[in-house]
Amino acid sequence: MKLTYTLAAFAVAIAMPLPAVAATINAVMYKNPQCSCCESYANYLEHNGFKVDIKPVNNLSQISSDAGVPADLEGCHTLMVDGYVVDGLVPVDIVKKLLTERPAITGITLAGMPTGAPGMGGEKAGPFIVYAFTKDGKAPTVYATD
């Protein structure tokens, strides 16, 4: 009888959900010193499990270019996270998708500063198209739509 009780207690214990413990995701953000939406975006990321080290720079375009971001798809900052480049105000679910799937790309970008994107004010007017890019000269492809 005692063994049955112990097994039953063990079964209940392993069936109970444990609190989710998510590891912090470290990232470095390079941004123009005058851009305030980047701090809002960093705050948004930090509320979603990231730790963002913000580095104001005066050569953001060069950093983005060196990171492989196509010039016509540059966002307002460049984020380096876990071996990938995330350029612009990419929604966190898409960043986490990238880090989970780990595709053979250099990074992803949401070009410009679209209204309603994380870190920007206003209402979202339409879907955000996030592009994947590589450094091998291939044309960017659609990675996700949000």
Salt bridges, closest charged atoms under 4 A:
GLU39 OE2 - LYS31 NZ 3.34
ASP53 OD2 - LYS55 NZ 3.30
ASP82 OD2 - ARG102 NH1 3.05
ASP136 OD2 - LYS138 NZ 3.95
ASP146 OD2 - LYS124 NZ 3.61
